[in-house]
Structures are given as structure tokens and as C-alpha cells.
């Protein structure tokens, strides 16, 4: 006779299955993966604020489209600008912010709610990009 699971294991396993542990539809990428995507012509969108761009500079050839304003609200101009740049929901796009947290939220929204298929989130953002000695444009 097979061993039975401990009494509390079954509710735990059931909760684990329902907890949304599935992989996100976007992909987290490193700086080396970002470099490869940029060489392939994949657009990089820097979603930070103008103040942040001035403070650190930006990755060369990235597109500056603010998503969260200084007060934390969403910039309503983001989506028309994003659509004008990316257009097709099958087209690849990479996102970068300061540390990767804002872009993670945005990447999730773009894939889960808006149906974009190839969204890349640069983990650790511009902070890691600069920390690894990669170039920026002021």
C-alpha cells in the first residue's frame, strides 16, 4: 500500500498549484543578453524619468519613454509612444529602468494584459549596466 501524504501536505500542495507559480510571459535578461538583442536591432525602451536620464545617462540608442512620473503616477503618453515604436505585438522589445523593478511590472502588464509576445526585462537595470562598465550617453 502506498504511503499517504502527511495530513497538512495535501492542502499545501493544492495551495502551491493555485499560487500562480507559473513562469512570467516576459523574459528577464542580463546585460550580455541585452547586448545581443541590441545587435539584432531589438529596440530598448528606458522608462525612467527625465531627471533619472540626466543623472546617469542612457544606454546608447535606447528610446526614452517615461512610464512612471516623478509622483509615481503612470504617464498617459507612454502607451501611444510605445505603440508608435513597437507596433506589432509579435515584435521584440526590451525594457530598462534603474534597478529592474518598474520594468518587471510593466513587462508583466504588457504581456499578461495587452498581449505583447516578446518583452524582455533588463534585470538590475541601468545600475548594473553602469556597474559593469558599459557605455552610456549623457
C-alpha positions in Angstrom: 0.0 0.0 0.0 1.5 3.4 -0.9 2.4 5.8 1.9 0.0 8.5 2.5 1.0 12.2 2.4 1.0 13.8 5.8 -2.3 15.4 6.7 -1.1 19.0 6.1 0.8 18.2 2.8 -2.3 18.0 0.6 -3.7 21.5 1.4 -0.1 22.9 1.0 0.3 21.2 -2.4 -3.1 22.4 -3.6 -2.3 26.0 -2.5 1.0 25.8 -4.3 -0.6 24.7 -7.5 -3.0 27.6 -7.3 -0.5 30.2 -6.2 0.4 31.5 -9.7 3.9 29.9 -9.7 3.8 29.8 -13.5 6.6 31.5 -15.4 6.0 35.0 -16.5 5.3 35.6 -20.1 8.1 38.1 -20.4 11.8 37.2 -20.1 14.3 38.6 -17.7 17.7 39.2 -19.3 21.2 40.0 -18.3 23.4 42.8 -19.8 25.1 40.4 -22.1 21.8 39.2 -23.4 20.7 42.8 -23.8 23.8 43.5 -25.9 23.0 40.5 -28.2 19.4 41.8 -28.6 20.6 45.3 -29.4 22.9 43.9 -32.1 19.8 42.2 -33.6 18.1 45.6 -33.7 15.6 45.0 -30.9 14.6 48.4 -29.5 15.4 49.2 -25.9 13.0 51.5 -24.0 14.3 53.3 -21.0 11.1 54.0 -18.9 12.8 56.2 -16.3 12.1 59.9 -15.8 14.0 62.8 -17.5 15.7 63.5 -14.1 17.0 60.0 -14.0 18.2 60.1 -17.6 20.2 63.3 -16.7 21.7 61.7 -13.6 23.0 58.5 -15.2 22.8 58.9 -18.9 21.2 56.2 -21.0 22.2 53.0 -22.9 23.3 54.1 -26.4 20.5 54.1 -28.9 17.8 53.5 -26.3 14.4 55.2 -26.6 13.4 57.4 -23.7 9.7 56.9 -22.9 8.7 57.7 -19.3 6.3 55.2 -17.8 6.0 56.3 -14.1 6.2 60.1 -13.5 8.1 61.6 -10.5 4.9 61.4 -8.4 4.6 57.7 -9.1 1.6 58.0 -11.5 1.6 56.5 -14.9 2.4 58.8 -17.8 -0.5 58.6 -20.1 1.7 59.5 -23.1 3.6 56.2 -22.6 1.3 53.9 -24.5 0.8 55.9 -27.7 4.6 56.4 -27.8 5.2 52.7 -27.1 2.7 51.6 -29.8 4.3 54.0 -32.3 7.7 52.5 -31.7 6.8 48.8 -31.3 3.5 48.5 -33.1 3.2 44.8 -33.8 2.6 42.7 -30.6 4.8 40.0 -32.1 7.8 42.4 -32.3 10.6 42.1 -29.7 11.2 44.9 -27.2 13.5 45.3 -24.2 12.7 47.5 -21.2 15.2 49.1 -18.8 14.8 51.2 -15.6 17.0 52.0 -12.7 17.0 48.5 -11.0 14.6 46.4 -13.0 11.6 46.7 -10.6 9.5 49.1 -12.6 10.2 47.3 -15.9 9.3 44.0 -14.3 5.8 45.4 -13.5 5.5 46.9 -16.9 6.7 43.8 -18.7 4.2 41.7 -16.9 1.4 44.2 -17.8 2.4 44.3 -21.5 2.4 40.5 -21.8 -0.4 39.5 -19.5 -2.9 42.3 -20.2 -2.0 43.7 -23.6 -0.8 40.6 -25.3 2.7 41.5 -26.3 4.6 38.3 -27.1 8.4 39.2 -26.9 9.0 41.5 -24.0 12.4 41.5 -22.3 13.1 42.9 -18.8 16.7 44.0 -18.2 17.3 42.7 -14.6 19.1 45.1 -12.3 18.6 48.0 -14.8 20.9 50.8 -15.7 22.6 50.5 -12.3 24.1 47.1 -13.2 24.7 48.3 -16.8 26.9 51.1 -15.4 28.3 49.0 -12.7 29.7 46.5 -15.3 31.4 49.4 -17.1 29.1 49.5 -20.1 28.8 52.8 -22.0 26.1 55.4 -21.5 25.2 58.5 -23.4 24.6 61.7 -21.4 
